[in-house]
Amino acid sequence: LSLGEAKNLPTYPGPNKMRDCYCTVNLDQEEVFRTKIVEKSLCPFYGEDFYCEIPRTFRHLSFYIFDRDVFRRDSIIGKVAIQKEDLQKYHNRDTWFQLQHVDADSEVQGKVHLELRLSEVITDTGVVCHKLATRVLECQGLPIVNGQCDPYATVTLAGPSRQSEAKKTKVKKKTNNPHFDEVFYFEVTRPSSYNKKSHFDIEDVDEVDKMEIRVDLWNASNLKFGDEFLGELRLPLKFLRQSSSYEAWYFLQPRDNGNKSLKPDDLGSLRLNVVYTEDHVFSSDYYSPLRDLLLKSADVEPVSASAAHILGEVCREKQEAAIPLVRLFLHYGRIVPFISAIANAEVKRTQDPNTIFRGNSLTSKCIDETMKLAGMHYLQVTLTWIIDEICQVHKPCEIDPVKLKDGENLENNRENLRQYVDRIFTVITKSGVSCPTVMCDIFFSLRESAAKRFQGDLDVRYTAVSSFIFLRFFAPAILSPNLFQLTPHHPDPQTSRTLTLISKTIQTLGSLSKSKSASFKESYMATFYDYFNEQKYADAVKNFLDLISSSGRRDHKSIEQPILLKEGFMIKRAQGRKRFGMKNFKKRWFRLTNHEFTYQKSKGDHPLCSIPIENILAVERLEEESFKMKNMFQVIQPERRVLYIQANNCVEAKDWIDILTKVSQCNKKRLTVYHPSAYLNGHWLCCKATADNTPGCTPCTGGLPANIQLDIDGDRETERIYSLFNLYMSKLEKMQEACGSKSVYDGPEEEEYSTFIIDDPKETYKTLKLIIEGVGTLEQEHAQYKRDKFKKTKYGSQEHPIGDKSFQTYIRQQSEISAHSI
């Protein structure tokens, strides 16, 4: 997700009129991300990106704009809610969405399981009447309101001329997946005294057809405003006339209160870019032909005839192709030969050494993506501490005389900025020994290709590498630290301006251009840069570039130095004690490195507990029933010692479980079974065993590959590449035509084919043929899988409740496909 900006928000009803706004991202009602607060603005700019794996089903992706209130609860200005089935409409497009009003009646999520039975009852006097039994079995996925969920259901039978009294289930405390299993009886037709045979009166038939059973879900609240509405369900009784008993799952629906008084554009709008992908990944053997074709790309001569290069040619954006390609080649250890091959080809096509790797080519996008994945830890170790200092201290660093604030001194500001640039330049140029080996190997290849191609230019061996490490790695990270996980949010305007000035200077220092002062458009930047016109800066850059692009380099420190993998606040339960209420649960700062998992009171404090990685025997989810708390997981240690932890939301819980599992995957004593619930009151809640050392009752979930830096699934990346080839099939066919055209004619290239790079038409044609065959085979497998799934799936089941619009769309598509094939 890219959260851009909001505009034309309604003014605050006070004298100031400005607002302090932030935006949240929600899966249904669960918040999974929050932007920074932009103060005193009705057109706040956020500029924040958020990426996550979605660990559960959802119906809406929602964005809420809040106005911060220091004294009361923050107020909601409006929301954008996109239905899951509509996400593809906005895929990878900047779109302005009108903010909609938010009211309690429309904020619903979850599903309810009901059984309805319509039966004839003969009374003692022999008369017949019809009764309805409504059994409320359970609900799942209800929203958590203000940190708690104590749900209950009310059931009402309503018709045009009468409405029964609402019947109410018991309140289920502290759960959003309540099990009710309560039955309520309603009299549907009045007894008919004049006839003992089973039938409806004529007026009763009409009335029954108009009757409906209504189920409302509520959160029992202690607040003075009353209980909160969670969702409702209205079912007409006429469908029960066909069968006397009916059992199904239903999605809860919003309550229509008819409040349409305000126009949507009264609330302003929000600019978003959403990229949503949903892939069905088969087992590994399905992908062998396509995967093998891709992995041998580095060995194909010329590389422009390889499958990976062709993917870059047909995709609309090179980035689309680069992301799965880099992840696939990293997973199989082939990234260096692949990037070396495409970089060498690009260097041969480059005419001017000053423009080397400056375009948005497949090479530059692949190297960018590799640096992001392999170099993230290196970046954080090098820059996080000084970026934190700049964000917290707020030293004035504005050097543009026009933008100087009252009371600021230009010379003092220049000195502040010079010190920051000097310190950041020093930490970067001294960090060469920590640069990841895979990046160094790629830089060595770039350096050799450039030096061989432009033998008369002695600086090209440096500029080829600096155009990536400075221009596309360090400078962007300083400019937007939030996009590289150096800060949680986009910095405030003053800090952002300071970082912009530092980034510009570092970029110019790293570029080794001949006339550096002339490279600035602004005269104040050229003046400031005079501080750095000493030879020592150019020498430091060259020494750094020599070190990171040297083939004989050895990284001694990276093995010894702990790598920080993840950190953040979570809630944990005290270990090894009996449970006495909620006081056992405490908020702690958790920190995971490749050596240990620790927690402390606050960030930077001395650890209260340290678990060596080799002592993590399993990491698994914990069932909600254990402590009536969501998003819990357990870290199991030797001697059945268990640490129970609650993450802030489902996305964060999945992230922690994944990375803890991954980092402990190679432990020799890893468990094969575990208890999905806690040991409380003398027994395990899951299997009821009384001994606390009873072996687990459930198999442990499959682990992830034991790779600390990168969690990559090769099959999933191949599936993504298949999807891209399938999406751009028309371009593949057009490229095939171009190969035929180039092979037959020696004359000028046809204009429609000139966008493709084709060095060897015969080899390219052969590869294209194999790609199209491989994609066609996978497409047939997907079609068969969908047909099988369509046959097995029942509408109204727990997986596809009644009201599931995405499933209704799917049924319609499958029906059309079936009709077409017939």
PERABEL-V848840 format. One record per run of one state. SS is the DSSP state (H for helix, E for strand, C for the rest). FROM is the first residue (numbers start at 1). TO is the last residue. If there is no record, write none. Layout:
# PERABEL-V848840
ss->(SS | SS)
from->(FROM | FROM)
to->(TO | TO)
This chain:
# PERABEL-V848840
ss->(C | E | C | E | C | E | C | E | C | E | C | E | C | E | H | E | C | E | C | E | C | E | C | E | C | E | C | E | C | E | C | E | C | E | C | E | C | E | C | E | C | E | C | H | C | E | C | E | H | C | E | C | E | C | H | C | E | C | H | C | H | C | H | C | H | C | H | C | H | C | H | C | H | C | H | C | H | C | H | C | H | C | H | C | H | C | H | C | H | C | H | C | H | C | H | C | H | C | E | C | H | E | C | E | C | E | H | C | E | C | H | C | E | C | H | C | E | C | H | C | E | C | E | C | E | C | E | C | H | C | H | C | H | C | H | C | E | C | H | C)
from->(1 | 2 | 8 | 21 | 28 | 30 | 35 | 38 | 39 | 45 | 50 | 60 | 68 | 75 | 84 | 91 | 92 | 95 | 99 | 100 | 101 | 111 | 123 | 128 | 141 | 145 | 146 | 148 | 149 | 150 | 159 | 163 | 164 | 167 | 169 | 172 | 173 | 175 | 176 | 179 | 188 | 192 | 193 | 202 | 211 | 212 | 220 | 228 | 237 | 242 | 245 | 252 | 253 | 254 | 264 | 268 | 269 | 275 | 284 | 296 | 297 | 300 | 303 | 306 | 307 | 315 | 318 | 332 | 335 | 350 | 353 | 356 | 362 | 375 | 376 | 394 | 401 | 404 | 410 | 430 | 432 | 435 | 437 | 454 | 460 | 480 | 481 | 485 | 493 | 512 | 517 | 520 | 523 | 533 | 535 | 549 | 557 | 561 | 564 | 574 | 581 | 585 | 594 | 596 | 601 | 609 | 613 | 616 | 618 | 622 | 624 | 627 | 632 | 637 | 638 | 641 | 642 | 647 | 650 | 664 | 673 | 675 | 679 | 681 | 683 | 685 | 698 | 700 | 714 | 728 | 729 | 745 | 751 | 754 | 761 | 793 | 802 | 803 | 805 | 822)
to->(1 | 7 | 20 | 27 | 29 | 34 | 37 | 38 | 44 | 49 | 59 | 67 | 74 | 83 | 90 | 91 | 94 | 98 | 99 | 100 | 110 | 122 | 127 | 140 | 144 | 145 | 147 | 148 | 149 | 158 | 162 | 163 | 166 | 168 | 171 | 172 | 174 | 175 | 178 | 187 | 191 | 192 | 201 | 210 | 211 | 219 | 227 | 236 | 241 | 244 | 251 | 252 | 253 | 263 | 267 | 268 | 274 | 283 | 295 | 296 | 299 | 302 | 305 | 306 | 314 | 317 | 331 | 334 | 349 | 352 | 355 | 361 | 374 | 375 | 393 | 400 | 403 | 409 | 429 | 431 | 434 | 436 | 453 | 459 | 479 | 480 | 484 | 492 | 511 | 516 | 519 | 522 | 532 | 534 | 548 | 556 | 560 | 563 | 573 | 580 | 584 | 593 | 595 | 600 | 608 | 612 | 615 | 617 | 621 | 623 | 626 | 631 | 636 | 637 | 640 | 641 | 646 | 649 | 663 | 672 | 674 | 678 | 680 | 682 | 684 | 697 | 699 | 713 | 727 | 728 | 744 | 750 | 753 | 760 | 792 | 801 | 802 | 804 | 821 | 822)
